[in-house]
Amino acid sequence: MAIATAGGVSFALTDEQKALRRLAHEFAEKVMRPRAAEYDEHSTHPADVIAKAHELGLLNAHVPAEYGGLELSGFDGMLIGEELAWGCSGMATSIVANALGTAPLLVAGTDEQKRRFVAPLVDEPILCSFALTEPNAGSDVSGIQTTAVRHGDEYVLNGSKMFITNAGHAAWLVVFASTDRSKGHRGLSGFVVPADLDGVVVERHLDKMGQRATDTSAIAFQDVRVPAANLLGDEGEGFKIAMRTLDFTRPGTAAGAVGVAQAAYEHAVSYAKERVQFGQPIAMNQGVNFLIADMATEIEAARLLVWQAAWLLDQGKRATLQSSYAKRFAADTAMKVTTDAVQIFGGYGYMKEYPVEKLMRDAKLFQIYEGTSQIQRLVIAREIFLPRDEK
């Protein structure tokens, strides 16, 4: 959030960060927004948008330089993510999901694994997925039923995953499975699973309420033989790897929520200036301008929480609490702001020809994925009440 300087504390972006933000904003405005309504209506996978984002370096921005990437900071990623979600959060989710997919390898992968799976993403717009959630195991990862049984130099995976972003288009997935069911979450392990292995089956594309311009699929693993070399870390480290991954990616999800809220706010302000009732613009009505004042305040607060979490992570500091602050507040803010934007538009806001109804549908998902708002509250409470050595 704040950048320490010789003169104290600064919230100013560098010239490079301003240029990066402007690049992402222009891409969102010129490439994403013109396609947003159509891709939302038809639930179209935005392959063309992803390819253009890759050309500009907006995909896989965090890949380390030693693997050919730009190695942008987490903070830089927040700037990109907010602008892309401002353009269309469905398309943005398809783009930034690669950060979620690659994070477990960057956190726990060997050099050989990173060169094999991460480095190729720099050369082509290849997608990858993070496969943790199951039909009967969402917030409670100890309920994961997918198993991985060691047979010589391979593990045999069986099970299914649900709500997996880009699963229908991914080249590989990081899959979390139990290698010891008796240990609960301590028996989980992570594997890099190429999508073309025998037994990897994309069962169905899921038809969603919002963020429809991103593929979300159910995927099954039927006697999939995965090389033991694809194990991330050691057996039993999967839960730790997954939680470290989410600490890093939750601020990015929160940044997307800020982008959606910002878009809804801008539409509401513009409409309130133009819409005349009782002889004056509705912006002059206190019932409306108080709503807009609250929108502006809460968006700014959410953005600063996102920046703080990203800054802490870039300093190599533990940011579990701040990441949950950001995710919880930004997601709830996006839902509130988009709902109020629809209210300001009145009957027109409920119509698909106006942009705010889509933003309201899109916003809801931020309160659900990568840890619901209720789970974020549990994390926050745990951080507050448990002594550091018990966390």
C-alpha positions in Angstrom: 0.0 0.0 0.0 2.4 2.6 1.2 5.9 2.9 -0.2 8.6 3.9 2.3 10.8 6.7 1.0 13.5 8.8 2.5 10.9 11.5 3.2 8.4 9.1 4.9 5.5 7.3 3.3 4.2 7.6 -0.3 1.1 6.2 -2.0 2.3 7.4 -5.4 2.8 5.0 -8.3 6.0 5.0 -10.2 6.1 6.1 -13.8 6.4 2.5 -14.9 3.4 1.5 -12.8 1.3 4.3 -14.3 2.3 3.1 -17.8 1.4 -0.5 -16.9 -2.0 0.6 -15.5 -2.7 2.7 -18.6 -1.8 -0.2 -20.9 -4.1 -2.6 -19.0 -6.9 0.1 -19.0 -6.6 0.7 -22.7 -6.7 -3.0 -23.4 -9.8 -3.4 -21.3 -11.5 -0.4 -23.0 -10.6 -1.2 -26.6 -10.4 -5.1 -26.7 -12.5 -6.4 -23.8 -15.5 -4.0 -23.4 -16.6 -4.2 -27.1 -17.0 -8.0 -26.7 -18.2 -8.1 -23.2 -22.0 -8.2 -23.7 -21.8 -10.8 -26.6 -19.4 -13.1 -24.8 -21.5 -12.9 -21.6 -24.7 -13.8 -23.5 -23.2 -16.8 -25.2 -20.8 -17.8 -22.5 -18.0 -17.6 -25.0 -14.4 -18.6 -24.1 -12.4 -15.5 -24.9 -9.5 -17.2 -26.8 -8.9 -14.1 -29.0 -8.8 -11.8 -26.0 -6.4 -14.1 -24.1 -4.1 -14.2 -27.2 -4.0 -10.4 -27.4 -3.4 -10.2 -23.6 -0.5 -12.6 -24.0 1.0 -10.5 -26.8 1.0 -7.4 -24.5 2.5 -9.2 -21.6 -0.7 -9.0 -19.5 -0.8 -12.8 -19.2 1.6 -14.7 -16.9 3.1 -11.4 -15.6 4.6 -12.9 -12.5 6.7 -15.6 -14.2 10.3 -15.2 -13.0 12.9 -13.8 -15.4 15.0 -16.9 -15.2 12.1 -18.7 -16.9 11.6 -16.0 -19.6 8.9 -14.0 -17.8 8.6 -10.3 -16.9 8.7 -11.1 -13.1 6.3 -8.3 -12.3 5.6 -7.7 -8.6 2.4 -8.7 -6.9 1.5 -5.0 -6.6 1.9 -4.6 -10.4 -0.4 -7.6 -10.8 -3.0 -5.9 -8.7 -2.9 -2.8 -11.0 -3.4 -5.1 -14.1 -6.1 -7.2 -12.5 -8.3 -4.2 -11.5 -8.2 -2.7 -15.0 -9.0 -6.0 -16.7 -12.0 -6.6 -14.4 -13.1 -3.1 -15.1 -13.3 -4.2 -18.7 -15.0 -7.5 -18.1 -14.5 -9.7 -15.0 -15.4 -12.9 -16.9 -12.6 -12.4 -19.5 -10.3 -11.1 -16.7 -10.8 -14.3 -14.7 -9.8 -16.3 -17.7 -6.6 -14.3 -18.0 -5.6 -14.0 -14.4 -6.4 -17.7 -13.6 -3.0 -18.5 -14.9 -1.5 -16.8 -11.9 -3.5 -19.1 -9.7 -2.5 -22.1 -11.7 1.2 -21.3 -11.7 1.4 -20.1 -8.1 1.7 -23.6 -6.6 4.7 -24.3 -8.8 6.3 -21.0 -8.1 5.7 -21.7 -4.4 6.8 -25.3 -4.2 8.0 -26.6 -7.6 11.4 -27.8 -8.5 13.5 -26.0 -11.1 12.8 -28.8 -13.5 9.1 -28.6 -12.9 9.1 -24.8 -13.5 11.1 -25.2 -16.7 8.8 -27.9 -18.0 5.4 -26.3 -17.1 5.9 -22.6 -16.4 8.5 -21.5 -18.9 6.4 -22.5 -22.0 3.6 -20.2 -20.9 5.8 -17.2 -21.8 6.0 -18.3 -25.5 2.4 -19.2 -26.1 -1.0 -18.3 -24.7 -1.2 -21.6 -22.9 -3.7 -21.9 -20.0 -3.5 -23.9 -16.8 -5.9 -24.5 -13.9 -5.9 -24.8 -10.1 -8.1 -27.9 -9.2 -8.9 -27.9 -5.4 -12.7 -27.7 -5.1 -14.8 -30.9 -5.3 -18.5 -31.5 -5.6 -18.6 -32.3 -1.8 -15.6 -30.4 -0.7 -15.5 -26.6 -1.1 -14.5 -24.6 1.9 -13.7 -27.8 3.9 -10.7 -29.2 2.0 -10.3 -32.0 4.6 -13.3 -33.5 2.8 -11.4 -33.9 -0.5 -12.1 -37.4 -1.8 -9.8 -37.5 -4.9 -7.1 -40.0 -4.2 -3.5 -40.5 -5.4 -2.0 -43.9 -4.9 1.7 -44.5 -5.5 2.6 -47.3 -7.8 6.3 -47.4 -8.5 7.3 -44.2 -10.4 3.7 -43.1 -10.8 0.6 -42.0 -8.8 -2.8 -43.2 -9.9 -5.4 -40.4 -9.5 -9.1 -41.0 -9.1 -11.8 -38.5 -8.3 -13.5 -35.4 -9.5 -13.2 -31.6 -9.3 -15.9 -28.9 -9.6 -16.0 -25.2 -10.5 -12.5 -25.3 -12.1 -11.6 -22.1 -14.1 -10.3 -22.8 -17.6 -10.4 -26.5 -17.1 -11.9 -27.1 -20.5 -9.0 -25.3 -22.2 -6.1 -25.9 -19.9 -2.9 -27.7 -21.0 -2.3 -28.8 -17.4 -3.8 -28.6 -14.0 -2.5 -28.5 -10.4 -4.6 -31.1 -8.7 -4.9 -31.7 -5.0 -5.5 -35.2 -3.9 -5.3 -37.3 -0.8 -2.3 -39.6 -0.5 -3.3 -40.6 3.0 -7.1 -40.4 3.8 -6.5 -41.1 7.5 -4.6 -37.8 8.0 -7.4 -35.5 6.7 -6.0 -32.2 5.3 -2.5 -33.3 6.4 -2.7 -36.1 3.9 -3.2 -33.9 0.9 -0.6 -33.6 -1.9 -0.4 -31.5 -5.0 0.4 -32.8 -8.5 0.9 -31.2 -11.9 -1.4 -33.2 -14.2 -1.2 -32.7 -18.0 -4.7 -32.4 -19.4 -3.9 -34.8 -22.3 -3.2 -37.8 -20.0 -5.5 -40.8 -20.4 -8.4 -40.7 -18.0 -8.6 -36.8 -17.6 -12.2 -36.1 -18.6 -13.8 -32.7 -18.8 -17.3 -33.7 -17.8 -19.2 -30.6 -18.5 -19.1 -26.8 -18.9 -21.0 -25.1 -16.1 -23.6 -22.5 -17.0 -23.2 -19.6 -14.6 -25.2 -16.6 -13.5 -22.2 -14.2 -14.0 -18.7 -14.0 -15.2 -19.9 -16.1 -18.1 -17.1 -15.2 -20.4 -14.8 -17.6 -18.6 -14.9 -21.3 -18.8 -15.8 -23.1 -15.5 -16.0 -26.8 -15.7 -16.4 -30.1 -13.9 -13.5 -32.5 -14.5 -12.9 -36.1 -13.6 -9.8 -38.2 -13.1 -10.3 -41.9 -14.0 -7.2 -44.0 -13.2 -4.9 -41.2 -14.4 -1.3 -42.2 -14.2 0.8 -39.2 -13.2 4.6 -39.4 -13.0 6.0 -39.2 -9.5 8.2 -36.4 -10.8 5.1 -34.2 -11.0 4.5 -34.3 -7.2 4.8 -30.8 -5.8 7.0 -30.8 -2.7 6.6 -33.9 -0.5 3.6 -36.0 0.2 1.3 -34.4 2.7 2.4 -30.8 1.8 -0.6 -30.1 -0.4 -2.7 -28.2 2.1 0.2 -26.0 3.0 0.9 -25.3 -0.7 -2.7 -24.6 -1.5 -3.0 -22.1 1.5 0.2 -20.3 0.6 -1.1 -20.1 -3.0 -4.4 -18.5 -1.9 -2.6 -16.0 0.4 -0.8 -14.8 -2.8 -3.8 -14.9 -5.1 -6.6 -13.6 -2.9 -5.4 -9.9 -3.2 -5.7 -10.4 -7.0 -9.2 -11.6 -6.7 -9.9 -8.6 -4.5 -8.4 -6.3 -7.1 -10.9 -7.8 -9.7 -13.8 -7.0 -7.3 -12.5 -3.4 -7.1 -12.4 -3.2 -10.9 -16.1 -4.3 -11.1 -17.1 -1.9 -8.4 -15.2 0.9 -10.1 -17.0 0.2 -13.4 -20.4 0.2 -11.8 -19.6 3.4 -9.9 -18.6 5.2 -13.1 -21.8 4.1 -14.9 -23.9 5.3 -11.9 -22.2 8.7 -11.8 -22.7 9.2 -15.5 -26.3 8.1 -15.5 -27.1 10.2 -12.4 -25.8 13.3 -14.2 -27.9 12.6 -17.3 -31.2 11.3 -15.9 -33.6 14.1 -15.2 -36.6 13.7 -12.8 -38.7 16.4 -11.2 -36.8 19.0 -13.3 -33.3 18.2 -12.3 -30.6 15.5 -12.7 -31.1 12.7 -10.1 -27.5 13.4 -9.0 -29.0 16.4 -7.2 -31.2 14.1 -5.1 -29.7 13.4 -1.8 -31.0 9.8 -1.8 -28.9 9.3 -5.0 -25.8 11.3 -4.3 -25.4 9.8 -0.8 -25.4 6.3 -2.4 -22.6 7.5 -4.8 -20.6 9.1 -2.0 -20.6 5.8 -0.2 -19.7 3.9 -3.4 -16.6 6.2 -3.9 -15.5 5.9 -0.3 -15.8 2.1 -0.1 -14.1 1.5 -3.4 -11.2 3.6 -2.3 -11.0 1.7 1.0 -11.1 -1.7 -0.8 -8.4 -0.6 -3.2 -6.1 0.4 -0.4 -6.6 -2.9 1.4 -5.6 -4.7 -1.8 -2.5 -2.5 -2.2 -1.5 -3.2 1.4 -1.8 -7.0 1.0 0.1 -7.0 -2.3 2.9 -4.7 -0.8 3.3 -7.0 2.2 3.6 -10.1 0.0 6.2 -8.3 -2.2 8.2 -7.6 1.0 8.2 -11.3 1.7 6.1 -10.8 4.8 3.2 -13.0 5.9 -0.1 -11.5 4.8 -2.8 -14.1 5.6 -4.7 -11.5 7.6 -4.4 -8.7 5.1 -5.2 -10.9 2.2 -8.4 -11.9 3.9 -9.2 -8.3 4.8 -8.9 -7.4 1.2 -10.8 -10.3 -0.2 -13.7 -10.0 2.2 -14.1 -6.2 2.0 -13.6 -5.9 -1.7 -16.0 -8.7 -2.6 -18.7 -7.4 -0.3 -18.1 -3.8 -1.6 -18.4 -5.0 -5.3 -21.8 -6.6 -4.5 -23.1 -3.6 -2.6 -21.9 -1.0 -5.2 -23.2 -3.0 -8.2 -26.6 -3.5 -6.5 -26.8 0.3 -5.7 -25.8 1.1 -9.3 -28.8 -1.0 -10.5 -31.0 0.9 -8.1 -29.8 4.3 -9.4 -30.6 3.2 -12.9 -34.0 2.1 -11.8 -36.0 0.0 -14.2 -33.3 0.5 -16.9 -30.7 -1.0 -14.6 -32.7 -4.3 -14.7 -32.5 -4.4 -18.5 -29.7 -6.3 -20.3 -29.2 -3.4 -22.7 -27.6 -1.4 -19.9 -24.3 -2.5 -18.4 -25.0 -2.5 -14.7 -27.1 -5.7 -14.5 -24.2 -7.7 -15.9 -21.9 -6.1 -13.3 -24.2 -7.1 -10.5 -24.3 -10.7 -11.7 -20.5 -10.7 -12.1 -20.0 -9.2 -8.6 -21.7 -12.1 -6.8 -19.0 -14.6 -7.7 -16.3 -12.6 -5.8 -18.2 -13.4 -2.6 -17.9 -17.1 -3.3 -14.7 -18.2 -5.1 -11.2 -18.4 -3.6 -12.8 -18.5 -0.1 -16.3 -17.2 0.5 -16.8 -13.9 2.5 -17.8 -16.1 5.4 -14.6 -18.1 5.2 -12.6 -14.9 5.1 -14.3 -13.8 8.3 -13.2 -17.2 9.9 -9.7 -16.6 8.7 -9.7 -13.1 10.1 -11.1 -14.2 13.5 -8.5 -17.0 13.7 -5.7 -14.5 13.0 -7.0 -12.2 15.7 -7.6 -14.8 18.5 -5.0 -17.5 17.9 -1.4 -16.9 19.2 1.2 -16.6 16.5 2.8 -20.0 17.3 -0.5 -21.8 17.0 -1.2 -20.5 13.4 
